[in-house]
């Protein structure tokens, strides 16, 4: 039996005969899955619990672009542990080269909980908008109180549009990773730059943060379009004085999400 004929099998339900179902089966066949494998996958989707959430975004020609799913049991858990959501989209699946986006949160035992996940066509702003809109719909219209991501601009813009009430924090690990690259020239030119920079980053108050920034600009001749200036403009997303009164469950990085990436 060929992949295109699998959709005519009498065991297939309404989902199998739907546009979404047929499109998925054709795409699975083109990707190299055998008819028996396609049947297992589709029958698994058919048996999904009614409380589970699953949606496929199709292109005009029926090609599945984005997929989002969430477990029914964990959808209920989200209502109890929606304080901080961690999202990392840096992992690409090996075969399809699609960004994988797991939504992770921490429960009252400090354990990571995976609420749902997505496979995305790309990392454009409109793609993230689609993802967040369905996440919000899936989670009963309840906004996460805080979300931690990397510094992806498209994702940040989508968060502002779809989660306007959510506090968005940048992953500290990603920031430190960029520091190595962007601070090298200043450290080589000014012997005390690194110490002053650390004092700025570790400021306890907004007043101290702003005063140290003014000193740095004049002393080290920081350009208005450099990475450090960009980080200053984005200070509400990473600087401690602007985040210290917001609950993040002790999380400052997307490491929990990345550990789930490595598992998958």
VOBA-1610 file (N, C-alpha, C; in pm, whole numbers, padded with zeros to 5 digits, always signed):
BEGIN
Unk+00084-00120+00000Unk+00000+00000+00000Unk+00088+00125+00000Unk+00061+00218-00090Unk+00140+00341-00098Unk+00090+00443+00004Unk+00175+00540+00041Unk+00132+00642+00138Unk+00005+00715+00097Unk-00013+00740-00034Unk-00133+00812-00078Unk-00259+00728-00064Unk-00244+00594-00060Unk-00359+00506-00045Unk-00394+00476+00100Unk-00298+00509+00191Unk-00324+00485+00333Unk-00448+00561+00377Unk-00470+00681+00322Unk-00582+00764+00365Unk-00717+00702+00328Unk-00718+00602+00240Unk-00843+00538+00200Unk-00874+00413+00281Unk-00784+00380+00375Unk-00804+00259+00456Unk-00932+00273+00537Unk-01010+00166+00545Unk-01142+00174+00609Unk-01135+00201+00759Unk-01018+00180+00819Unk-01006+00204+00963Unk-00990+00352+00995Unk-00977+00433+00893Unk-00951+00574+00918Unk-01080+00650+00944Unk-01074+00741+01045Unk-01191+00815+01090Unk-01202+00948+01016Unk-01287+01036+01070Unk-01307+01166+01007Unk-01178+01246+01002Unk-01096+01233+01109Unk-00970+01308+01109Unk-00883+01266+00993Unk-00877+01136+00966Unk-00794+01086+00857Unk-00840+01140+00722Unk-00972+01167+00711Unk-01026+01213+00584Unk-01027+01366+00573Unk-00992+01433+00682Unk-00990+01579+00680Unk-00872+01629+00597Unk-00877+01757+00560Unk-00767+01817+00483Unk-00638+01808+00562Unk-00647+01838+00694Unk-00527+01833+00777Unk-00468+01693+00782Unk-00557+01595+00801Unk-00511+01457+00812Unk-00447+01408+00683Unk-00513+01434+00571Unk-00460+01392+00441Unk-00326+01459+00412Unk-00318+01588+00442Unk-00195+01662+00415Unk-00079+01607+00497Unk-00107+01577+00625Unk-00002+01522+00710Unk+00047+01388+00657Unk-00046+01303+00613Unk-00008+01170+00564Unk+00076+01179+00437Unk+00039+01271+00349Unk+00117+01290+00227Unk+00257+01339+00261Unk+00265+01434+00353Unk+00395+01489+00392Unk+00481+01382+00461Unk+00420+01299+00545Unk+00494+01191+00610Unk+00550+01096+00505Unk+00470+01069+00401Unk+00516+00981+00295Unk+00632+01041+00218Unk+00623+01169+00189Unk+00731+01237+00118Unk+00858+01244+00202Unk+00839+01244+00334Unk+00955+01249+00424Unk+01023+01113+00439Unk+00962+01009+00383Unk+01026+00879+00386Unk+00965+00778+00481Unk+00856+00815+00551Unk+00793+00720+00642Unk+00721+00612+00562Unk+00725+00490+00611Unk+00656+00379+00548Unk+00507+00387+00581Unk+00421+00327+00496Unk+00276+00330+00523Unk+00240+00281+00662Unk+00307+00176+00710Unk+00277+00125+00844Unk+00311+00227+00951Unk+00419+00303+00928Unk+00458+00406+01024Unk+00359+00522+01022Unk+00315+00558+00902Unk+00218+00666+00888Unk+00089+00629+00960Unk+00048+00504+00944Unk-00076+00459+01008Unk-00066+00468+01160Unk+00050+00430+01215Unk+00069+00436+01361Unk+00061+00579+01411Unk+00126+00669+01338Unk+00127+00810+01379Unk-00013+00868+01378Unk-00085+00846+01269Unk-00218+00904+01254Unk-00316+00842+01353Unk-00305+00713+01376Unk-00394+00648+01473Unk-00364+00697+01615Unk-00239+00730+01642Unk-00204+00787+01772Unk-00272+00922+01788Unk-00272+01005+01681Unk-00340+01134+01686Unk-00489+01115+01704Unk-00540+01012+01644Unk-00683+00983+01652Unk-00725+00952+01796Unk-00634+00889+01872Unk-00668+00847+02008Unk-00633+00950+02115Unk-00594+01071+02073Unk-00558+01175+02169Unk-00676+01206+02260Unk-00646+01223+02389Unk-00748+01256+02487Unk-00815+01387+02448Unk-00944+01399+02473Unk-01017+01519+02433Unk-00964+01642+02503Unk-00900+01624+02620Unk-00845+01738+02694Unk-00713+01785+02634Unk-00651+01702+02548Unk-00527+01742+02483Unk-00557+01849+02378Unk-00455+01927+02349Unk-00471+02034+02250Unk-00370+02011+02139Unk-00420+02017+02015Unk-00332+01994+01900Unk-00379+02078+01784Unk-00288+02151+01721Unk-00327+02235+01608Unk-00215+02234+01505Unk-00254+02235+01378Unk-00159+02238+01267Unk-00188+02362+01183Unk-00085+02437+01153Unk-00098+02555+01067Unk-00062+02515+00925Unk-00157+02524+00833Unk-00135+02482+00696Unk-00113+02601+00604Unk-00027+02583+00506Unk-00006+02685+00405Unk-00122+02680+00306Unk-00124+02772+00211Unk-00233+02777+00113Unk-00241+02651+00028Unk-00128+02584+00009Unk-00129+02462-00071Unk-00141+02336+00015Unk-00175+02353+00141Unk-00197+02239+00229Unk-00074+02185+00297Unk+00037+02253+00286Unk+00162+02208+00348Unk+00163+02246+00496Unk+00185+02149+00587Unk+00188+02181+00730Unk+00313+02261+00767Unk+00290+02385+00811Unk+00404+02474+00842Unk+00442+02468+00989Unk+00344+02477+01077Unk+00370+02482+01220Unk+00276+02386+01293Unk+00326+02328+01401Unk+00247+02237+01483Unk+00262+02277+01629Unk+00152+02274+01703Unk+00158+02299+01847Unk+00070+02198+01918Unk+00119+02145+02030Unk+00040+02048+02105Unk+00065+02067+02254Unk-00033+02023+02334Unk-00019+02031+02479Unk-00095+01916+02543Unk-00039+01862+02648Unk-00098+01750+02720Unk-00214+01798+02808Unk-00325+01724+02805Unk-00443+01765+02880Unk-00419+01775+03030Unk-00345+01680+03086Unk-00317+01681+03230Unk-00233+01802+03269Unk-00138+01836+03182Unk-00050+01948+03212Unk-00116+02083+03182Unk-00217+02083+03096Unk-00295+02205+03076Unk-00362+02244+03207Unk-00410+02144+03278Unk-00471+02171+03408Unk-00366+02219+03508Unk-00246+02160+03502Unk-00138+02200+03593Unk-00096+02345+03569Unk-00109+02390+03445Unk-00070+02527+03412Unk-00149+02629+03493Unk-00273+02598+03523Unk-00355+02692+03600Unk-00299+02712+03740Unk-00217+02617+03787Unk-00158+02625+03921Unk-00015+02677+03918Unk+00057+02654+03807Unk+00200+02689+03801Unk+00231+02775+03679Unk+00155+02882+03660Unk+00175+02966+03542Unk+00260+03089+03572Unk+00326+03090+03689Unk+00404+03208+03728Unk+00516+03237+03630Unk+00595+03133+03596Unk+00711+03153+03510Unk+00715+03047+03401Unk+00717+03090+03276Unk+00728+03000+03162Unk+00864+03021+03097Unk+00933+02912+03065Unk+01064+02918+03001Unk+01049+02864+02859Unk+01100+02940+02763Unk+01090+02898+02622Unk+01224+02914+02553Unk+01272+02807+02493Unk+01397+02812+02417Unk+01373+02749+02281Unk+01412+02821+02174Unk+01383+02775+02039Unk+01513+02754+01961Unk+01622+02725+02032Unk+01751+02712+01964Unk+01776+02572+01910Unk+01692+02477+01951Unk+01714+02338+01909Unk+01646+02308+01776Unk+01720+02250+01683Unk+01665+02213+01553Unk+01659+02061+01543Unk+01545+02006+01505Unk+01536+01862+01488Unk+01627+01819+01374Unk+01685+01701+01386Unk+01788+01658+01292Unk+01737+01641+01149Unk+01621+01578+01133Unk+01577+01540+01000Unk+01504+01651+00926Unk+01416+01721+00996Unk+01332+01820+00928Unk+01386+01962+00940Unk+01488+01982+01024Unk+01550+02114+01041Unk+01446+02219+01080Unk+01353+02181+01167Unk+01252+02274+01216Unk+01284+02312+01361Unk+01274+02439+01396Unk+01295+02479+01535Unk+01194+02410+01626Unk+01242+02355+01736Unk+01156+02290+01834Unk+01140+02384+01953Unk+01016+02411+01992Unk+00988+02508+02098Unk+00911+02442+02212Unk+00979+02398+02317Unk+00910+02342+02433Unk+00876+02451+02535Unk+00757+02446+02592Unk+00717+02537+02698Unk+00738+02467+02832Unk+00823+02523+02916Unk+00859+02461+03043Unk+00826+02555+03158Unk+00788+02497+03271Unk+00760+02576+03391Unk+00810+02498+03512Unk+00817+02563+03627Unk+00864+02498+03750Unk+00748+02486+03848Unk+00730+02366+03903Unk+00623+02348+04001Unk+00670+02384+04142Unk+00587+02360+04243Unk+00619+02399+04379Unk+00727+02310+04442Unk+00768+02204+04371Unk+00878+02120+04418Unk+01009+02155+04348Unk+01006+02257+04265Unk+01126+02296+04191Unk+01154+02207+04072Unk+01054+02128+04032Unk+01070+02036+03919Unk+01023+02101+03789Unk+01089+02067+03679Unk+01050+02119+03549Unk+00929+02043+03495Unk+00831+02116+03445Unk+00712+02058+03385Unk+00702+02106+03241Unk+00687+02013+03149Unk+00668+02047+03008Unk+00519+02058+02980Unk+00471+02179+02950Unk+00330+02201+02923Unk+00293+02161+02781Unk+00379+02195+02689Unk+00349+02169+02548Unk+00471+02197+02464Unk+00458+02176+02335Unk+00571+02198+02247Unk+00525+02232+02107Unk+00617+02278+02025Unk+00583+02314+01888Unk+00699+02286+01796Unk+00666+02254+01672Unk+00764+02248+01564Unk+00727+02362+01469Unk+00823+02449+01441Unk+00795+02571+01367Unk+00864+02572+01231Unk+00802+02638+01136Unk+00860+02649+01002Unk+00982+02742+01004Unk+00975+02847+01083Unk+01083+02945+01090Unk+01072+03020+01222Unk+01156+03122+01239Unk+01156+03201+01363Unk+01120+03346+01333Unk+01020+03364+01247Unk+00972+03498+01214Unk+00868+03543+01316Unk+00847+03674+01320Unk+00755+03731+01418Unk+00614+03674+01403Unk+00565+03663+01279Unk+00429+03613+01259Unk+00414+03467+01303Unk+00523+03391+01291Unk+00521+03251+01336Unk+00508+03244+01487Unk+00584+03327+01558Unk+00575+03330+01704Unk+00439+03383+01749Unk+00381+03476+01675Unk+00247+03525+01709Unk+00147+03411+01701Unk+00156+03333+01593Unk+00066+03216+01578Unk+00083+03121+01697Unk+00208+03095+01733Unk+00237+03003+01842Unk+00181+03054+01974Unk+00207+03179+02007Unk+00163+03234+02136Unk+00011+03248+02142Unk-00051+03279+02031Unk-00197+03289+02030Unk-00261+03154+02060Unk-00204+03048+02002Unk-00259+02915+02030Unk-00222+02868+02171Unk-00105+02908+02219Unk-00070+02876+02357Unk-00171+02940+02453Unk-00204+03065+02427Unk-00299+03135+02512Unk-00437+03072+02504Unk-00479+03036+02384Unk-00609+02970+02366Unk-00610+02835+02435Unk-00500+02762+02422Unk-00488+02630+02483Unk-00493+02639+02635Unk-00432+02743+02690Unk-00423+02758+02836Unk-00535+02845+02891Unk-00652+02834+02831Unk-00775+02893+02884Unk-00769+03046+02893Unk-00689+03106+02804Unk-00680+03251+02801Unk-00602+03310+02917Unk-00529+03227+02991Unk-00454+03275+03107Unk-00310+03307+03068Unk-00272+03433+03085Unk-00137+03477+03051Unk-00036+03421+03152Unk+00084+03386+03106Unk+00190+03356+03204Unk+00229+03488+03271Unk+00263+03482+03400Unk+00302+03605+03469Unk+00439+03653+03423Unk+00526+03558+03389Unk+00660+03593+03342Unk+00706+03489+03242Unk+00790+03531+03149Unk+00844+03438+03049Unk+00992+03469+03030Unk+01073+03365+03020Unk+01217+03378+03002Unk+01255+03320+02867Unk+01323+03399+02784Unk+01365+03354+02651Unk+01505+03409+02621Unk+01557+03376+02504Unk+01680+03440+02461Unk+01644+03578+02405Unk+01738+03645+02339Unk+01716+03782+02296Unk+01662+03794+02153Unk+01596+03691+02106Unk+01543+03695+01971Unk+01443+03810+01956Unk+01469+03900+01862Unk+01387+04019+01845Unk+01246+03986+01798Unk+01235+03893+01704Unk+01104+03855+01652Unk+01017+03796+01762Unk+01077+03712+01846Unk+01003+03653+01956Unk+00960+03760+02056Unk+01051+03854+02083Unk+01019+03961+02176Unk+00903+04047+02129Unk+00900+04077+01999Unk+00790+04156+01945Unk+00658+04081+01954Unk+00663+03950+01930Unk+00541+03868+01940Unk+00490+03861+02083Unk+00583+03854+02179Unk+00544+03851+02320Unk+00473+03981+02358Unk+00524+04094+02311Unk+00461+04223+02340Unk+00318+04227+02288Unk+00296+04169+02170Unk+00163+04174+02108Unk+00065+04077+02173Unk+00110+03954+02197Unk+00018+03849+02243Unk+00013+03839+02396Unk+00125+03865+02462Unk+00133+03858+02609Unk+00166+03997+02667Unk+00084+04098+02643Unk+00118+04233+02688Unk+00126+04246+02840Unk+00064+04155+02914Unk+00065+04163+03060Unk+00177+04078+03123Unk+00254+04013+03039Unk+00358+03922+03088Unk+00493+03993+03097Unk+00566+03970+03208Unk+00700+04025+03223Unk+00799+03938+03146Unk+00868+03998+03049Unk+00959+03925+02963Unk+01102+03945+03011Unk+01171+03835+03042Unk+01310+03842+03088Unk+01401+03768+02992Unk+01520+03827+02966Unk+01618+03761+02882Unk+01699+03660+02964Unk+01738+03552+02898Unk+01821+03450+02961Unk+01959+03507+02992Unk+02002+03500+03118Unk+02131+03555+03158Unk+02248+03480+03095Unk+02230+03352+03069Unk+02339+03274+03008Unk+02367+03322+02866Unk+02261+03351+02791Unk+02280+03401+02655Unk+02345+03538+02655Unk+02312+03621+02753Unk+02373+03753+02763Unk+02523+03740+02789Unk+02560+03654+02883Unk+02702+03635+02915Unk+02777+03578+02795Unk+02710+03497+02717Unk+02773+03441+02598Unk+02807+03551+02498Unk+02717+03649+02483Unk+02741+03761+02391Unk+02845+03858+02447Unk+02853+03867+02578Unk+02951+03957+02640Unk+03093+03926+02593Unk+03126+03800+02589Unk+03260+03759+02550Unk+03301+03818+02415Unk+03207+03819+02324Unk+03234+03870+02189Unk+03237+04022+02183Unk+03141+04087+02247Unk+03123+04231+02229Unk+03206+04318+02324Unk+03255+04263+02431Unk+03332+04344+02527Unk+03482+04334+02506Unk+03524+04245+02420Unk+03667+04217+02403Unk+03748+04343+02371Unk+03698+04426+02278Unk+03774+04544+02236Unk+03785+04647+02348Unk+03677+04661+02428Unk+03682+04757+02538Unk+03777+04711+02648Unk+03776+04582+02675Unk+03865+04528+02778Unk+04010+04544+02738Unk+04039+04530+02610Unk+04177+04543+02563Unk+04224+04689+02564Unk+04131+04784+02551Unk+04168+04926+02547Unk+04169+04991+02685Unk+04086+04944+02776Unk+04074+05006+02908Unk+04095+04900+03017Unk+04196+04921+03098Unk+04232+04822+03200Unk+04126+04804+03308Unk+04046+04908+03333Unk+03945+04901+03439Unk+03802+04882+03386Unk+03791+04859+03255Unk+03656+04850+03196Unk+03577+04732+03252Unk+03639+04617+03259Unk+03567+04498+03302Unk+03511+04513+03444Unk+03591+04573+03532Unk+03546+04593+03670Unk+03427+04690+03675Unk+03438+04799+03599Unk+03329+04897+03596Unk+03203+04837+03535Unk+03220+04757+03430Unk+03106+04693+03365Unk+03034+04602+03463Unk+03111+04526+03541Unk+03051+04434+03638Unk+02976+04511+03746Unk+03029+04624+03787Unk+02960+04707+03885Unk+02827+04755+03830Unk+02828+04789+03701Unk+02703+04834+03636Unk+02600+04722+03631Unk+02645+04607+03582Unk+02554+04492+03570Unk+02499+04449+03705Unk+02579+04457+03810Unk+02539+04411+03942Unk+02480+04521+04029Unk+02442+04632+03969Unk+02382+04742+04045Unk+02260+04694+04124Unk+02246+04746+04247Unk+02134+04706+04332Unk+02011+04794+04313Unk+02033+04917+04271Unk+01923+05011+04254Unk+01923+05069+04114Unk+01808+05122+04075Unk+01797+05185+03944Unk+01885+05309+03939Unk+01892+05383+04050Unk+01974+05503+04055Unk+02121+05471+04032Unk+02168+05365+04099Unk+02308+05323+04082Unk+02333+05276+03940Unk+02239+05203+03884Unk+02250+05152+03747Unk+02263+05269+03648Unk+02177+05368+03662Unk+02176+05481+03568Unk+02301+05568+03586Unk+02344+05588+03711Unk+02462+05671+03735Unk+02588+05606+03679Unk+02600+05474+03699Unk+02717+05403+03647Unk+02716+05403+03495Unk+02597+05395+03437Unk+02586+05399+03291Unk+02637+05533+03236Unk+02600+05642+03300Unk+02645+05774+03256Unk+02797+05784+03263Unk+02856+05729+03370Unk+03002+05730+03386Unk+03069+05649+03275Unk+03011+05534+03244Unk+03068+05448+03140Unk+03064+05515+03004Unk+02953+05581+02973Unk+02938+05646+02842Unk+03045+05752+02821Unk+03069+05834+02924Unk+03167+05942+02911Unk+03311+05892+02921Unk+03336+05795+03008Unk+03471+05748+03032Unk+03524+05660+02921Unk+03438+05575+02864Unk+03482+05477+02764Unk+03433+05509+02623Unk+03370+05625+02608Unk+03326+05670+02476Unk+03242+05562+02404Unk+03140+05518+02473Unk+03052+05416+02416Unk+02970+05474+02301Unk+02966+05404+02192Unk+02890+05448+02076Unk+02742+05417+02095Unk+02658+05501+02036Unk+02514+05486+02055Unk+02457+05360+01991Unk+02528+05304+01894Unk+02477+05186+01824Unk+02554+05059+01857Unk+02631+05060+01966Unk+02707+04940+02002Unk+02620+04844+02081Unk+02671+04723+02102Unk+02595+04619+02172Unk+02560+04661+02314Unk+02652+04726+02383Unk+02626+04767+02521Unk+02513+04870+02525Unk+02510+04961+02430Unk+02401+05059+02423Unk+02268+04991+02395Unk+02271+04892+02308Unk+02149+04816+02281Unk+02099+04747+02407Unk+02192+04692+02485Unk+02154+04625+02609Unk+02097+04725+02710Unk+02153+04846+02710Unk+02099+04950+02799Unk+01954+04981+02761Unk+01927+04991+02634Unk+01791+05020+02588Unk+01693+04908+02622Unk+01747+04789+02640Unk+01663+04672+02672Unk+01674+04635+02821Unk+01717+04728+02904Unk+01750+04700+03044Unk+01636+04641+03126Unk+01511+04675+03092Unk+01399+04622+03171Unk+01383+04471+03156Unk+01452+04414+03057Unk+01441+04269+03032Unk+01553+04187+03096Unk+01652+04253+03159Unk+01763+04175+03214Unk+01829+04234+03338Unk+01826+04366+03355Unk+01898+04429+03467Unk+01827+04403+03600Unk+01902+04364+03700Unk+01846+04325+03830Unk+01759+04432+03896Unk+01799+04560+03894Unk+01714+04660+03961Unk+01573+04670+03905Unk+01555+04634+03778Unk+01425+04644+03714Unk+01343+04515+03729Unk+01406+04410+03781Unk+01340+04280+03789Unk+01330+04225+03931Unk+01392+04292+04027Unk+01405+04234+04161Unk+01271+04217+04234Unk+01169+04291+04196Unk+01039+04280+04262Unk+00942+04188+04187Unk+00995+04118+04085Unk+00912+04027+04004Unk+00950+03883+04035Unk+00850+03797+04053Unk+00875+03657+04089Unk+00917+03576+03966Unk+01036+03515+03974Unk+01086+03431+03865Unk+01121+03290+03914Unk+01078+03255+04035Unk+01103+03122+04091Unk+01252+03087+04094Unk+01335+03188+04106Unk+01479+03164+04113Unk+01542+03130+03979Unk+01468+03146+03869Unk+01518+03111+03736Unk+01568+03236+03665Unk+01687+03228+03607Unk+01741+03341+03530Unk+01783+03299+03390Unk+01778+03169+03360Unk+01821+03121+03229Unk+01716+03029+03169Unk+01736+02995+03041Unk+01647+02900+02973Unk+01702+02758+02983Unk+01791+02736+03079Unk+01856+02606+03092Unk+01761+02490+03109Unk+01650+02511+03181Unk+01553+02402+03199Unk+01493+02360+03066Unk+01463+02459+02983Unk+01408+02429+02851Unk+01510+02359+02764Unk+01638+02404+02774Unk+01742+02344+02692Unk+01770+02200+02733Unk+01754+02168+02862Unk+01775+02030+02907Unk+01666+01939+02850Unk+01545+01994+02834Unk+01438+01917+02770Unk+01468+01900+02622Unk+01525+02004+02560Unk+01568+01992+02420Unk+01663+01876+02402Unk+01762+01866+02491Unk+01862+01760+02479Unk+01798+01623+02497Unk+01695+01617+02583Unk+01623+01490+02602Unk+01557+01446+02472Unk+01485+01540+02407Unk+01417+01506+02283Unk+01517+01480+02170
//
